[in-house]
Amino acid sequence: MSNPEQLIADFEARMAESRRKADRMVSEIEAVSVSERSKDGQIGVKVDHAGNLVGLEIGRGVRDKPDLAEEIIRTVKSAQSKLAGAMQAGITDPVGPEVMNQLVSRLEQAFPAPEPDGFAPPPAAPRNEDDRFVPEAERQLPKPPEPPRAPRPSSDEGRDDDYFSDGDYLR
């Protein structure tokens, strides 16, 4: 039988080493970022380890382009799609291969490779009518008929309403 104090000391040492490795991995993950430039080189973006835009450069020649926002988004998506590879290259000592595989898999799912220029995925069919925006002018829904209103009595005669009969509700 082993010494219980030695077992506890060994366990605590293994836990401390695992904690150091996990802290180092978190530091390496947080240090990962990807920079990308548009095809014409006029737009530069930088995304952090979570895919958030942390840097943006716009050249003077493209600031007035009508599709500037689309080009920025396309460049950001391109940078985000490279995060999985950057993560694999940036982490030197992962806690375990299953952790790294899970991390890379989630990044690949969250940030797939963008569609090639000129191609766009088909629009997804809406699940129901409320899931999409349709301008009011284009809607072909019939208006529901208004319910008939009861005629208002012409006077207070015949009404059995003691509570408000004198107009004062604080008696």
Buried (B, 14 or more C-beta within 10 A) or exposed (E): EEEEEEEEEEEEEEEEEEEEBEEBBEEBBEEBBBBBBBEEEBBBBBBBBBBEBEEEEBEEEBEEBEEBEEBBBBBBBBBBBBBBEBBBEBBEEBBEEEEBEEBBEEBBEEBEEBEEEEEEEEEEEEEEEEEEEEEEEEEEEEEEEEEEEEEEEEEEEEEEEEEEEEEEEEE
